[in-house]
């Protein structure tokens, strides 16, 4: 909404012989001025690439992420 950036996580839990997987969607909105969000890397390792991509493309900083660095854009890219 408006002047905010969003980080969206979609998680699915699939168990053996499960008729329906369990799904959850988490949305975190942050100001464009100082976009900082706690990293979920230490809970869900699969968030690694997505947090790095958001950092690189949008400038959202994920606190306590162990490998937060550019992966797609040149060092001169500022983001939103």
Backbone as a chain_set.jsonl record, in Angstrom:
{"seq": "XXXXXXXXXXXXXXXXXXXXXXXXXXXXXXXXXXXXXXXXXXXXXXXXXXXXXXXXXXXXXXXXXXXXXXXXXXXXXXXX", "coords": {"N": [[0.812, -1.203, 0.0], [0.559, 2.18, -0.859], [3.369, 4.045, 0.044], [4.909, 1.84, 0.772], [6.974, -1.121, 0.929], [6.743, -4.639, 0.289], [7.321, -7.816, 1.709], [6.779, -11.059, 0.892], [5.945, -14.239, 1.971], [5.374, -17.572, 1.064], [4.43, -20.546, 2.348], [4.405, -24.091, 2.359], [3.354, -27.056, 3.825], [3.929, -30.371, 3.438], [3.0, -33.597, 4.064], [3.666, -37.148, 4.258], [1.352, -39.064, 2.434], [-0.636, -37.132, 2.694], [-3.793, -35.667, 2.35], [-4.452, -33.023, 1.94], [-2.283, -30.352, 1.599], [-0.801, -28.213, 4.081], [-0.977, -24.755, 4.127], [0.462, -21.488, 4.333], [0.511, -17.951, 4.238], [2.581, -15.229, 4.605], [2.762, -11.809, 5.013], [4.77, -8.987, 5.064], [4.966, -5.624, 5.623], [6.917, -2.772, 4.909], [8.508, 0.39, 5.412], [9.581, 2.451, 2.684], [11.667, 4.118, 3.184], [13.558, 3.19, 5.167], [14.004, 0.231, 4.663], [13.834, -2.505, 6.512], [13.761, -5.816, 7.667], [13.291, -8.554, 9.866], [15.152, -11.488, 9.219], [13.964, -14.646, 8.01], [15.526, -16.747, 7.547], [16.871, -18.426, 9.385], [14.864, -19.973, 10.361], [13.487, -21.029, 8.162], [15.348, -22.322, 5.812], [15.004, -22.308, 3.097], [14.24, -19.77, 2.394], [16.41, -18.325, 1.723], [17.414, -17.59, -0.988], [15.243, -16.013, -1.906], [15.146, -13.885, -0.068], [17.619, -12.746, -0.565], [17.295, -11.977, -3.225], [15.229, -10.044, -2.985], [16.585, -8.167, -1.446], [18.567, -7.415, -3.267], [17.12, -6.45, -5.539], [15.111, -4.699, -4.537], [16.098, -3.446, -2.304], [15.488, -4.14, 0.298], [16.519, -4.809, 3.507], [17.512, -7.663, 5.231], [17.65, -8.495, 8.418], [20.184, -10.187, 10.197], [20.616, -12.114, 8.254], [22.76, -14.513, 6.895], [24.16, -14.416, 4.425], [23.688, -12.055, 2.951], [23.845, -10.484, 0.067], [24.515, -8.951, -3.123], [23.088, -10.545, -5.969], [22.108, -10.444, -8.519], [22.03, -7.826, -9.653], [24.132, -4.986, -10.652], [26.717, -3.427, -8.601], [26.197, -0.704, -8.518], [23.471, -0.374, -8.572], [20.582, 0.974, -7.075], [17.937, 0.432, -6.329], [14.463, 0.475, -5.245]], "CA": [[0.0, 0.0, 0.0], [1.216, 3.476, -0.873], [4.817, 4.145, 0.063], [5.491, 0.698, 1.463], [7.42, -2.312, 0.208], [6.236, -5.847, 0.941], [8.02, -9.091, 1.584], [5.715, -12.053, 0.982], [6.416, -15.619, 2.079], [4.371, -18.621, 0.894], [4.972, -21.802, 2.865], [3.539, -25.253, 2.23], [3.799, -28.24, 4.559], [3.406, -31.572, 2.801], [3.38, -34.811, 4.779], [3.389, -38.385, 3.526], [-0.054, -39.453, 2.302], [-1.527, -36.041, 3.105], [-4.816, -35.338, 1.361], [-4.358, -31.598, 1.659], [-1.122, -29.716, 2.234], [-1.068, -27.034, 4.908], [-0.347, -23.59, 3.51], [0.386, -20.22, 5.052], [1.088, -16.808, 3.535], [2.965, -14.175, 5.538], [3.1, -10.556, 4.33], [5.368, -7.993, 5.945], [5.082, -4.334, 4.951], [7.992, -1.973, 5.485], [8.673, 1.708, 4.799], [10.611, 2.562, 1.645], [12.761, 4.946, 3.692], [14.556, 2.313, 5.797], [13.375, -1.089, 4.578], [14.503, -3.563, 7.277], [12.871, -6.877, 8.126], [14.037, -9.695, 10.413], [15.255, -12.618, 8.294], [13.411, -15.94, 8.439], [16.482, -17.759, 7.078], [17.231, -19.381, 10.439], [13.709, -20.854, 10.569], [13.265, -21.694, 6.878], [16.543, -22.132, 4.973], [14.589, -22.103, 1.708], [14.018, -18.339, 2.164], [17.719, -17.744, 1.423], [17.484, -16.928, -2.289], [14.208, -14.995, -2.031], [15.553, -12.701, 0.685], [18.744, -12.135, -1.28], [16.743, -11.332, -4.416], [14.537, -8.826, -2.538], [17.633, -7.228, -1.048], [19.244, -6.948, -4.471], [16.234, -5.729, -6.452], [14.279, -3.685, -3.892], [16.822, -2.775, -1.231], [15.018, -4.547, 1.624], [17.596, -5.429, 4.276], [17.028, -8.734, 6.104], [18.543, -8.536, 9.574], [20.756, -11.477, 10.605], [20.778, -13.059, 7.142], [24.203, -14.764, 6.859], [24.791, -14.212, 3.118], [22.947, -11.006, 2.263], [24.706, -9.791, -0.89], [23.948, -8.849, -4.471], [23.186, -11.775, -6.759], [21.629, -10.204, -9.883], [22.246, -6.47, -10.141], [25.472, -4.429, -10.423], [26.893, -2.723, -7.327], [25.693, 0.671, -8.619], [22.005, -0.388, -8.525], [20.083, 1.477, -5.798], [16.655, -0.199, -5.998], [13.309, 1.359, -5.131]], "C": [[0.853, 1.263, 0.0], [2.719, 3.43, -0.937], [5.503, 3.004, 0.771], [5.996, -0.353, 0.483], [6.891, -3.524, 0.966], [7.167, -7.018, 0.691], [6.966, -10.16, 1.846], [6.324, -13.449, 0.978], [5.226, -16.557, 1.908], [5.012, -19.928, 1.341], [3.936, -22.903, 2.73], [4.153, -26.419, 2.981], [3.117, -29.446, 3.93], [3.918, -32.776, 3.573], [3.069, -36.021, 3.913], [1.905, -38.705, 3.577], [-1.027, -38.375, 2.775], [-2.521, -35.744, 1.988], [-4.746, -33.866, 0.959], [-3.123, -31.028, 2.347], [-1.569, -28.519, 3.072], [-0.294, -25.867, 4.308], [-0.539, -22.353, 4.378], [1.065, -19.152, 4.201], [1.353, -15.719, 4.567], [3.378, -12.953, 4.721], [3.624, -9.567, 5.363], [5.55, -6.715, 5.14], [6.107, -3.482, 5.682], [8.105, -0.654, 4.715], [9.767, 1.681, 3.731], [11.834, 3.325, 2.144], [13.883, 4.115, 4.307], [13.993, 0.898, 5.809], [14.196, -2.181, 5.273], [13.467, -4.529, 7.816], [13.733, -7.959, 8.771], [14.024, -10.856, 9.408], [14.587, -13.858, 8.882], [14.332, -17.087, 8.018], [16.748, -18.83, 8.129], [16.076, -20.305, 10.798], [13.474, -21.694, 9.321], [14.439, -21.391, 5.961], [16.171, -21.844, 3.518], [14.305, -20.631, 1.393], [15.302, -17.627, 1.737], [17.716, -16.951, 0.116], [16.466, -15.798, -2.405], [14.568, -13.727, -1.259], [16.714, -11.992, -0.009], [18.265, -11.407, -2.531], [16.024, -10.027, -4.05], [15.524, -7.751, -2.109], [18.263, -6.59, -2.283], [18.355, -6.054, -5.331], [15.493, -4.555, -5.807], [14.973, -2.924, -2.776], [16.325, -3.103, 0.16], [16.155, -5.278, 2.326], [16.996, -6.446, 5.246], [18.033, -8.934, 7.226], [18.912, -9.972, 9.936], [20.773, -12.531, 9.502], [22.28, -13.264, 6.945], [24.897, -14.449, 5.536], [24.08, -13.128, 2.312], [23.899, -10.205, 1.378], [24.012, -9.767, -2.243], [24.145, -10.163, -5.23], [22.779, -11.561, -8.215], [22.077, -8.863, -10.461], [23.675, -5.994, -9.878], [25.523, -3.645, -9.109], [26.334, -1.302, -7.346], [24.167, 0.76, -8.521], [21.533, 0.031, -7.138], [18.777, 0.808, -5.399], [15.551, 0.833, -5.877], [13.629, 2.459, -4.188]], "O": [[1.783, 1.38, 0.799], [3.291, 2.848, -1.859], [6.588, 3.189, 1.322], [5.509, -0.459, -0.642], [6.622, -3.435, 2.164], [7.722, -7.18, -0.396], [6.334, -10.166, 2.902], [7.114, -13.796, 0.1], [4.186, -16.361, 2.537], [6.017, -20.361, 0.778], [2.746, -22.685, 2.955], [5.328, -26.735, 2.799], [1.889, -29.534, 3.893], [5.127, -32.957, 3.721], [2.303, -35.931, 2.953], [1.278, -38.627, 4.634], [-2.134, -38.692, 3.211], [-2.141, -35.588, 0.828], [-4.953, -33.512, -0.202], [-2.945, -31.207, 3.552], [-2.595, -27.898, 2.791], [0.897, -25.981, 4.018], [-1.553, -22.193, 5.057], [2.063, -19.415, 3.531], [0.454, -15.334, 5.315], [4.237, -13.046, 3.844], [3.001, -9.34, 6.4], [6.209, -6.717, 4.1], [6.16, -3.468, 6.912], [7.829, -0.597, 3.517], [10.76, 0.966, 3.869], [12.921, 3.188, 1.582], [15.051, 4.331, 3.985], [13.553, 0.416, 6.852], [15.139, -2.718, 4.691], [12.434, -4.125, 8.349], [14.815, -8.253, 8.262], [12.986, -11.159, 8.82], [14.635, -14.091, 10.09], [13.962, -18.256, 8.122], [16.841, -20.012, 7.8], [16.281, -21.317, 11.469], [13.286, -22.908, 9.401], [14.51, -20.303, 5.39], [16.936, -21.209, 2.792], [14.144, -20.282, 0.224], [15.27, -16.438, 1.423], [17.991, -15.751, 0.126], [16.782, -14.737, -2.943], [14.325, -12.62, -1.738], [16.77, -10.763, -0.027], [18.775, -10.336, -2.859], [16.193, -9.016, -4.733], [15.322, -6.567, -2.377], [18.465, -5.377, -2.334], [18.802, -5.007, -5.801], [15.271, -3.532, -6.455], [14.494, -1.874, -2.346], [16.693, -2.423, 1.119], [16.691, -6.254, 1.801], [16.075, -6.123, 5.995], [19.122, -9.469, 7.018], [18.056, -10.856, 9.975], [20.928, -13.718, 9.787], [23.014, -12.282, 6.837], [26.109, -14.234, 5.521], [23.892, -13.282, 1.105], [24.658, -9.364, 1.861], [23.038, -10.485, -2.468], [25.195, -10.801, -5.154], [23.072, -12.404, -9.063], [22.459, -8.782, -11.629], [24.356, -6.521, -8.999], [24.486, -3.25, -8.576], [26.026, -0.752, -6.289], [23.625, 1.858, -8.399], [22.021, -0.488, -6.134], [18.535, 0.634, -4.205], [15.696, 1.955, -6.363], [12.789, 3.325, -3.943]]}, "num_chains": 1, "name": "protein.A"}
